[in-house]
Amino acid sequence: MHLNWILISAVYIIIVIAVCLRIVYDTRSSTKTIAYLLLSILVPVAGILFYLVFGVNYWKLKLYNKKSAEGKKILDKLEKEWEIPTAEFLKKSGYVLEGNYELAAMLLKELHTPLSGGNKVKILVNGEEKFPEVLTALKEAKHHIHLEYYIYENDSIGKEIENILIAKAKEGIQVKFIYDDFGSPSINKKMEIRLKEAGVEVYPFQKVLFYLLANRLNYRNHRKIIVIDGQTAFTGGINVSDKYINNKPGRLYWRDTHIRIDGPGVFYLQYLFFTDWNFCCGKKIKPSFEHFVAGKTFPENTFLQVVASGPDADQPAILFSILQAINLATKEILITSPYLIPGDTILDALKVAALSGLSVKLLVPGISDSKLVNAASRSYYGELLFAGIDIYLYNKGFVHAKTMVTDGKFSVIGTANMDMRSFELNFEVNVLLYDEKISKKLRSIFFEDLKDAKKIDAKKWNKRPVYKQLPEKLARLFSPVM
């Protein structure tokens, strides 16, 4: 019996050593490496299982290098056959970009993210504003409807959209629908059959066959995109679910932000849909003039860039864009995020901005949907407060919006949270808006939200008892892998 335990212990030690070597070899981020090593060594069995489920990149390179290559082929074709704004257009637009020229230039030069003008943009607050706009736009589709969602619930609003998709498909409209298989478990076989029988093409993104395959859980499609006739698009933080519509007493209030785009800016959202569709679906689609319409421009003339990140990207474009926006700000930075695990890069940039005299305000949940993530987020508050940053806890409900405004002239609305999961692991998309009118409106929305929030008292926060701070500091150790 004693010999058996020695043998089991020896085997386990060998496994731990092998896993630790794999972690060091396979994990690029030093903070993640330390977190996974601590888990594997200090938490017997469970720590190793956690790494195997969430940390191993078994097929990542093979899968996503292929996706990246396919995406570049599509972009090359589009650049040859369609007129995509170039560096010359960027130079001519310098007067609009003002202090954010370097940001737009970086995204165009290094990440091939085109800048477009002539757009009409509408900010949509909560599901009450988003869904009526979406339903009307879907009903008016003439050629195609493309949908891509992380969460699609088979509830009232989900069924209403489903019925429109079925009706439009029966009219002969091309309808394509991608849903994330991990985020949308309520999409069942019956629903898929209903859609397919009507002519809707529907596919899951990264089907979860075995939940122990880490890349299938980690690298999720967190995007929310609708493109209609290549001319109208929607994106932002709001998934398809009744919980985003605050029309029932007693239900948790959800505060979120979405955006509608009409005009040339739809181009890159359509491109992203194509790359995701061709990656996850057996039947690939090729770009056509019906999909990438030259499109009319609008007198509002909003300039914007659509920025995407994901495990298939050469560079973390969303992280870089946020970092550059913070660095270029001169007066004010306003950020709303449901999950604030910024990592050292963004953390230091925010602290430097505040210490340089800028007004930096963060709006985060007072009511969270994840105790562990909330604890990790709270561990950052102390040093942010010490640097002079104002932090507000939203208490009316759960704030799920992902927005940023700098200097009242530049703003961001998208799907990416202010955490490393959004920056590195998930497929995300943000819209960067170089428009003073839109940015001022988003700024006013931010300050309206502050009326339902409580400002953290920096002195009281840092004097909290150790038993309250310790769980947060422990959670922070594992924040790189959350």
C-alpha positions as CSV (number, residue, x, y, z in Angstrom):
1,M,0.0,0.0,0.0
2,H,2.8,2.4,1.0
3,L,4.6,1.5,-2.3
4,N,1.5,2.4,-4.3
5,W,1.3,5.8,-2.7
6,I,5.0,6.4,-3.5
7,L,4.4,5.4,-7.1
8,I,1.2,7.6,-7.4
9,S,3.1,10.6,-5.9
10,A,6.0,10.1,-8.3
11,V,3.7,9.9,-11.3
12,Y,1.9,13.0,-10.1
13,I,5.1,14.9,-9.7
14,I,6.2,14.0,-13.2
15,I,2.9,15.2,-14.5
16,V,3.2,18.5,-12.6
17,I,6.7,19.0,-14.0
18,A,5.5,18.2,-17.5
19,V,2.6,20.5,-17.3
20,C,4.8,23.3,-15.9
21,L,7.2,22.9,-18.7
22,R,4.3,23.1,-21.2
23,I,3.0,26.2,-19.5
24,V,6.4,28.0,-19.7
25,Y,6.8,26.9,-23.4
26,D,3.3,27.6,-24.6
27,T,2.2,30.7,-22.7
28,R,3.4,34.1,-24.1
29,S,2.3,36.3,-21.3
30,S,4.5,36.3,-18.2
31,T,1.6,37.1,-15.9
32,K,-0.4,34.2,-17.3
33,T,2.6,31.9,-17.0
34,I,2.9,32.7,-13.3
35,A,-0.8,32.3,-12.7
36,Y,-1.0,28.9,-14.4
37,L,2.2,27.7,-12.6
38,L,0.8,28.8,-9.3
39,L,-2.5,27.0,-10.0
40,S,-0.8,23.8,-11.2
41,I,1.6,23.6,-8.2
42,L,-0.5,24.9,-5.3
43,V,-3.9,23.4,-6.2
44,P,-3.4,19.7,-6.6
45,V,-5.2,18.1,-9.6
46,A,-7.8,20.9,-9.9
47,G,-5.1,23.4,-10.9
48,I,-3.8,21.2,-13.7
49,L,-7.4,20.4,-14.9
50,F,-8.1,24.2,-15.0
51,Y,-5.0,24.8,-17.1
52,L,-5.9,21.9,-19.4
53,V,-9.4,23.2,-19.9
54,F,-8.7,27.0,-20.2
55,G,-5.0,27.3,-21.0
56,V,-3.9,24.8,-23.6
57,N,-3.7,25.9,-27.2
58,Y,-3.9,22.4,-28.8
59,W,-5.1,23.5,-32.2
60,K,-4.9,27.3,-32.0
61,L,-2.1,27.9,-34.4
62,K,-3.4,25.6,-37.0
63,L,-7.0,26.8,-36.8
64,Y,-6.4,30.5,-36.6
65,N,-3.4,30.8,-38.8
66,K,-5.6,29.3,-41.5
67,K,-8.4,31.8,-40.6
68,S,-6.0,34.7,-40.7
69,A,-4.7,33.7,-44.1
70,E,-8.2,33.3,-45.6
71,G,-9.1,36.7,-44.2
72,K,-6.1,38.3,-45.8
73,K,-7.1,36.8,-49.2
74,I,-10.5,38.3,-48.9
75,L,-9.1,41.7,-48.0
76,D,-6.6,41.6,-50.8
77,K,-9.4,40.9,-53.3
78,L,-11.5,43.7,-51.8
79,E,-8.5,46.1,-52.1
80,K,-8.1,45.3,-55.7
81,E,-11.7,45.4,-56.8
82,W,-13.2,48.0,-54.5
83,E,-12.1,51.5,-53.6
84,I,-10.9,51.3,-50.0
85,P,-9.7,54.4,-48.2
86,T,-5.9,54.6,-48.2
87,A,-3.2,56.6,-46.5
88,E,-3.9,59.5,-49.0
89,F,-7.5,59.7,-47.7
90,L,-6.1,59.7,-44.2
91,K,-3.9,62.7,-44.9
92,K,-6.8,64.6,-46.4
93,S,-8.9,63.8,-43.3
94,G,-6.4,65.1,-40.8
95,Y,-8.6,68.1,-40.0
96,V,-11.4,65.8,-38.7
97,L,-9.1,63.5,-36.7
98,E,-7.4,66.4,-34.8
99,G,-5.5,65.0,-31.9
100,N,-6.2,61.4,-32.9
101,Y,-4.4,61.3,-36.3
102,E,-1.7,59.0,-35.0
103,L,-4.3,56.5,-33.8
104,A,-6.0,56.3,-37.1
105,A,-2.7,56.1,-38.9
106,M,-1.4,53.3,-36.8
107,L,-4.6,51.2,-37.4
108,L,-4.5,51.8,-41.1
109,K,-0.7,51.2,-41.6
110,E,-0.1,48.3,-39.3
111,L,-3.6,46.6,-39.1
112,H,-5.1,47.5,-42.5
113,T,-8.2,49.1,-40.8
114,P,-9.7,51.6,-43.2
115,L,-10.9,55.0,-42.1
116,S,-14.3,56.0,-43.6
117,G,-16.2,59.2,-43.7
118,G,-19.7,60.0,-44.9
119,N,-21.4,57.8,-42.3
120,K,-24.6,58.3,-40.3
121,V,-24.3,57.0,-36.8
122,K,-27.0,56.5,-34.1
123,I,-26.3,55.6,-30.5
124,L,-28.8,53.1,-29.1
125,V,-29.2,52.9,-25.3
126,N,-30.4,49.6,-23.9
127,G,-32.5,47.0,-25.7
128,E,-35.5,49.4,-25.6
129,E,-33.8,51.5,-28.3
130,K,-31.8,48.8,-30.1
131,F,-34.4,46.2,-30.9
132,P,-37.1,48.4,-32.5
133,E,-34.4,49.8,-34.8
134,V,-33.1,46.2,-35.6
135,L,-36.6,44.8,-36.2
136,T,-37.5,47.7,-38.6
137,A,-34.2,47.4,-40.5
138,L,-34.5,43.6,-40.9
139,K,-38.0,43.9,-42.3
140,E,-36.7,46.5,-44.9
141,A,-33.9,44.2,-46.2
142,K,-33.9,43.8,-49.9
143,H,-30.9,41.6,-50.7
144,H,-29.2,40.0,-47.7
145,I,-29.2,39.8,-43.9
146,H,-26.0,38.7,-42.0
147,L,-26.2,38.1,-38.3
148,E,-23.4,37.1,-35.9
149,Y,-24.0,36.9,-32.1
150,Y,-22.3,35.6,-29.0
151,I,-25.6,35.2,-27.1
152,Y,-28.9,34.5,-28.9
153,E,-31.7,33.5,-26.6
154,N,-34.7,31.6,-27.8
155,D,-37.0,33.9,-25.9
156,S,-39.5,36.6,-26.9
157,I,-37.2,38.9,-28.8
158,G,-35.2,35.9,-30.1
159,K,-38.4,34.4,-31.6
160,E,-39.5,37.8,-33.0
161,I,-36.2,38.1,-34.9
162,E,-36.3,34.4,-35.9
163,N,-39.8,35.0,-37.4
164,I,-38.5,37.9,-39.5
165,L,-35.5,35.9,-40.7
166,I,-37.8,33.1,-41.8
167,A,-40.2,35.5,-43.6
168,K,-37.3,37.3,-45.4
169,A,-35.7,34.0,-46.4
170,K,-39.0,32.9,-47.9
171,E,-39.1,36.1,-49.9
172,G,-35.8,35.1,-51.5
173,I,-33.6,37.3,-49.3
174,Q,-30.2,35.8,-48.5
175,V,-30.1,35.2,-44.8
176,K,-26.9,34.0,-43.0
177,F,-26.7,33.5,-39.2
178,I,-23.6,32.7,-37.1
179,Y,-24.1,32.0,-33.4
180,D,-21.4,31.2,-30.8
181,D,-22.0,27.6,-29.7
182,F,-20.8,28.2,-26.2
183,G,-22.7,31.5,-25.7
184,S,-26.0,30.4,-27.2
185,P,-27.0,27.1,-25.7
186,S,-30.7,27.9,-26.1
187,I,-30.4,27.6,-29.9
188,N,-31.5,24.0,-30.2
189,K,-32.0,21.5,-33.1
190,K,-35.7,22.5,-33.5
191,M,-34.9,26.1,-34.0
192,E,-32.1,25.3,-36.5
193,I,-34.5,23.1,-38.4
194,R,-37.1,25.8,-38.6
195,L,-34.6,28.3,-39.9
196,K,-33.0,25.9,-42.4
197,E,-36.3,24.7,-43.8
198,A,-37.2,28.3,-44.5
199,G,-33.9,28.9,-46.3
200,V,-31.9,30.5,-43.6
201,E,-28.2,29.4,-43.5
202,V,-27.3,29.0,-39.9
203,Y,-24.0,27.7,-38.4
204,P,-22.5,27.6,-34.9
205,F,-19.1,29.2,-34.4
206,Q,-16.6,26.7,-32.9
207,K,-19.0,24.0,-32.0
208,V,-18.3,22.7,-28.5
209,L,-18.1,18.9,-28.8
210,F,-15.9,18.2,-25.8
211,Y,-15.8,20.8,-23.1
212,L,-12.2,19.7,-22.2
213,L,-10.9,21.1,-25.4
214,A,-9.6,24.4,-24.1
215,N,-9.5,26.3,-27.4
216,R,-13.2,25.7,-27.9
217,L,-14.0,27.4,-24.5
218,N,-11.4,30.1,-24.6
219,Y,-11.5,31.4,-28.1
220,R,-15.2,32.4,-28.4
221,N,-16.9,34.7,-30.8
222,H,-18.0,37.6,-28.6
223,R,-19.0,39.8,-31.5
224,K,-22.5,41.1,-32.1
225,I,-22.9,42.1,-35.7
226,I,-25.9,42.6,-38.1
227,V,-25.3,43.7,-41.7
228,I,-28.2,44.5,-43.9
229,D,-27.8,44.9,-47.7
230,G,-24.2,46.0,-47.2
231,Q,-25.5,49.5,-46.2
232,T,-26.7,49.3,-42.6
233,A,-25.0,47.6,-39.7
234,F,-25.4,47.2,-35.9
235,T,-22.8,46.3,-33.3
236,G,-22.1,47.0,-29.6
237,G,-22.7,45.3,-26.3
238,I,-26.3,44.1,-26.6
239,N,-26.9,40.4,-27.3
240,V,-30.2,39.0,-28.4
241,S,-32.1,38.4,-25.1
242,D,-35.1,39.7,-23.3
243,K,-33.0,40.7,-20.3
244,Y,-31.7,43.7,-22.2
245,I,-35.2,45.1,-22.5
246,N,-36.1,46.7,-19.2
247,N,-39.9,46.3,-19.4
248,K,-40.7,44.0,-16.5
249,P,-40.8,45.0,-12.9
250,G,-38.6,43.0,-10.6
251,R,-36.2,42.0,-13.3
252,L,-32.6,43.2,-13.0
253,Y,-32.0,46.4,-14.9
254,W,-29.5,46.0,-17.7
255,R,-27.6,49.2,-18.9
256,D,-25.9,48.7,-22.3
257,T,-25.0,50.6,-25.4
258,H,-25.2,49.7,-29.1
259,I,-24.7,51.5,-32.4
260,R,-26.3,51.7,-35.8
261,I,-24.1,52.6,-38.8
262,D,-25.4,53.7,-42.2
263,G,-22.8,54.3,-44.9
264,P,-19.2,53.3,-46.0
265,G,-18.3,52.2,-42.4
266,V,-20.4,49.1,-42.9
267,F,-17.7,47.8,-45.2
268,Y,-15.3,46.4,-42.5
269,L,-18.1,44.9,-40.4
270,Q,-19.2,43.0,-43.6
271,Y,-15.6,41.9,-44.1
272,L,-15.5,40.5,-40.6
273,F,-18.7,38.6,-41.1
274,F,-17.2,37.1,-44.3
275,T,-14.0,35.9,-42.5
276,D,-16.0,34.4,-39.6
277,W,-18.5,32.8,-42.0
278,N,-15.8,31.2,-44.2
279,F,-14.0,30.0,-41.1
280,C,-16.9,28.2,-39.4
281,C,-19.2,27.2,-42.3
282,G,-18.7,24.5,-44.9
283,K,-20.1,26.6,-47.7
284,K,-17.8,29.6,-48.3
285,I,-19.0,32.9,-49.7
286,K,-17.1,35.2,-52.1
287,P,-17.3,39.0,-52.0
288,S,-19.7,40.5,-54.5
289,F,-20.8,44.1,-55.4
290,E,-24.2,43.3,-53.7
291,H,-22.3,42.6,-50.4
292,F,-19.9,45.5,-50.6
293,V,-22.0,48.3,-52.0
294,A,-20.3,51.6,-52.8
295,G,-23.2,53.1,-50.9
296,K,-24.3,56.6,-50.5
297,T,-22.8,59.0,-48.0
298,F,-24.7,61.1,-45.5
299,P,-24.4,64.8,-44.6
300,E,-23.6,63.9,-41.0
301,N,-20.2,62.8,-42.4
302,T,-19.2,60.8,-39.3
303,F,-15.6,59.4,-39.6
304,L,-15.0,56.0,-38.1
305,Q,-12.8,52.9,-38.0
306,V,-14.0,49.4,-37.2
307,V,-11.3,47.6,-35.2
308,A,-11.3,43.8,-34.6
309,S,-9.2,41.5,-32.4
310,G,-9.1,37.8,-32.0
311,P,-6.7,34.8,-31.7
312,D,-6.3,35.0,-35.5
313,A,-4.9,38.6,-35.4
314,D,-1.2,39.4,-35.8
315,Q,-1.5,42.2,-33.3
316,P,-4.0,42.9,-30.5
317,A,-5.6,45.8,-32.4
318,I,-8.3,46.7,-29.8
319,L,-5.7,46.8,-27.0
320,F,-3.4,49.0,-29.1
321,S,-6.3,51.3,-30.1
322,I,-7.4,51.8,-26.5
323,L,-3.8,52.4,-25.3
324,Q,-3.1,54.9,-28.0
325,A,-6.4,56.7,-27.4
326,I,-5.5,57.0,-23.7
327,N,-2.0,58.3,-24.6
328,L,-3.3,60.9,-27.0
329,A,-6.0,62.3,-24.6
330,T,-5.2,65.8,-23.3
331,K,-8.1,66.6,-21.0
332,E,-10.5,63.8,-20.1
333,I,-10.9,60.1,-20.3
334,L,-14.3,58.4,-19.5
335,I,-14.6,54.6,-19.6
336,T,-17.5,52.3,-18.9
337,S,-16.8,48.6,-18.6
338,P,-18.6,45.7,-16.9
339,Y,-15.3,43.8,-16.4
340,L,-12.2,45.9,-15.5
341,I,-9.1,43.7,-15.5
342,P,-6.9,46.0,-17.5
343,G,-3.5,44.4,-17.2
344,D,-0.3,46.3,-16.6
345,T,-0.3,48.1,-20.0
346,I,-3.7,49.8,-19.7
347,L,-3.4,50.2,-15.9
348,D,-0.2,52.2,-16.2
349,A,-1.5,54.3,-19.1
350,L,-4.5,55.3,-17.0
351,K,-2.4,56.1,-14.0
352,V,0.0,58.2,-16.1
353,A,-2.9,60.1,-17.6
354,A,-4.4,60.9,-14.2
355,L,-1.0,61.8,-12.7
356,S,-0.4,64.1,-15.7
357,G,-3.5,66.1,-14.7
358,L,-6.2,64.6,-16.9
359,S,-9.7,63.9,-15.5
360,V,-10.0,60.1,-15.6
361,K,-13.4,58.6,-14.6
362,L,-14.3,54.9,-14.6
363,L,-17.9,53.5,-14.4
364,V,-18.0,49.9,-13.3
365,P,-20.7,47.6,-11.9
366,G,-21.8,48.0,-8.3
367,I,-23.9,44.9,-9.0
368,S,-21.9,42.2,-10.8
369,D,-22.8,39.0,-12.6
370,S,-19.6,37.3,-11.5
371,K,-18.2,37.4,-8.0
372,L,-14.8,36.1,-8.9
373,V,-14.3,38.6,-11.8
374,N,-15.7,41.4,-9.6
375,A,-13.2,40.6,-6.9
376,A,-10.3,40.6,-9.4
377,S,-11.6,44.0,-10.7
378,R,-11.8,45.5,-7.3
379,S,-8.2,44.6,-6.6
380,Y,-7.2,47.3,-9.1
381,Y,-9.3,50.1,-7.5
382,G,-6.8,51.0,-4.8
383,E,-3.9,52.0,-7.1
384,L,-6.2,53.6,-9.6
385,L,-7.7,55.7,-6.8
386,F,-4.3,56.5,-5.4
387,A,-3.3,57.9,-8.9
388,G,-6.3,60.3,-8.7
389,I,-8.7,58.3,-10.9
390,D,-12.4,58.6,-10.0
391,I,-14.3,55.3,-9.8
392,Y,-18.0,55.0,-9.8
393,L,-20.1,52.0,-8.9
394,Y,-23.3,51.7,-11.0
395,N,-26.1,50.6,-8.7
396,K,-29.3,50.9,-10.7
397,G,-28.7,47.5,-12.2
398,F,-25.9,45.8,-14.1
399,V,-23.9,48.0,-16.4
400,H,-22.8,46.0,-19.4
401,A,-21.8,48.8,-21.8
402,K,-18.3,49.0,-23.3
403,T,-17.7,52.6,-24.1
404,M,-14.9,55.2,-24.0
405,V,-14.8,59.0,-24.6
406,T,-11.7,61.1,-24.7
407,D,-11.7,64.9,-24.7
408,G,-15.3,65.0,-25.8
409,K,-14.1,64.5,-29.4
410,F,-13.3,60.8,-29.8
411,S,-15.3,57.8,-28.6
412,V,-15.5,54.0,-28.7
413,I,-18.5,51.7,-28.7
414,G,-18.0,47.9,-29.1
415,T,-18.1,44.4,-27.8
416,A,-14.7,44.3,-26.0
417,N,-14.5,44.5,-22.2
418,M,-11.6,46.2,-20.5
419,D,-9.9,42.8,-19.8
420,M,-7.3,40.5,-21.2
421,R,-10.0,38.0,-22.3
422,S,-11.3,40.6,-24.7
423,F,-7.9,41.8,-25.7
424,E,-6.3,38.4,-26.4
425,L,-8.7,35.4,-26.3
426,N,-12.1,36.3,-27.8
427,F,-13.1,37.5,-31.2
428,E,-14.2,41.2,-30.6
429,V,-15.1,44.3,-32.6
430,N,-15.1,48.0,-31.6
431,V,-16.1,51.1,-33.5
432,L,-13.9,54.1,-33.2
433,L,-15.7,57.4,-33.8
434,Y,-13.8,60.6,-34.7
435,D,-16.8,62.8,-34.3
436,E,-17.4,65.6,-31.8
437,K,-21.2,65.5,-31.9
438,I,-21.5,61.7,-31.3
439,S,-18.7,61.8,-28.7
440,K,-20.5,64.6,-26.8
441,K,-23.7,62.6,-26.8
442,L,-21.9,59.6,-25.4
443,R,-20.2,61.8,-22.9
444,S,-23.6,63.1,-21.7
445,I,-24.9,59.5,-21.5
446,F,-21.9,58.7,-19.3
447,F,-22.7,61.6,-16.9
448,E,-26.4,60.6,-16.8
449,D,-25.3,57.1,-15.7
450,L,-23.2,58.6,-12.9
451,K,-26.5,59.8,-11.4
452,D,-27.2,56.1,-10.7
453,A,-23.8,55.4,-9.4
454,K,-21.8,56.0,-6.2
455,K,-18.3,57.4,-6.2
456,I,-15.8,55.4,-4.3
457,D,-14.2,57.3,-1.4
458,A,-10.5,56.7,-1.9
459,K,-9.5,57.1,1.8
460,K,-12.2,54.8,3.0
461,W,-11.5,52.2,0.3
462,N,-7.8,51.8,1.2
463,K,-8.7,51.6,4.9
464,R,-10.9,48.6,4.4
465,P,-10.1,45.6,6.7
466,V,-7.7,42.9,5.5
467,Y,-10.4,40.2,5.3
468,K,-12.1,42.3,2.6
469,Q,-8.9,43.0,0.6
470,L,-7.3,39.5,0.8
471,P,-9.9,37.7,-1.4
472,E,-9.5,40.5,-4.0
473,K,-5.8,40.2,-4.1
474,L,-6.0,36.4,-4.4
475,A,-8.5,36.7,-7.3
476,R,-6.1,39.2,-8.9
477,L,-3.4,36.5,-9.0
478,F,-5.5,34.6,-11.5
479,S,-6.9,37.6,-13.4
480,P,-4.7,36.9,-16.4
481,V,-6.5,33.7,-17.0
482,M,-10.1,34.9,-16.3
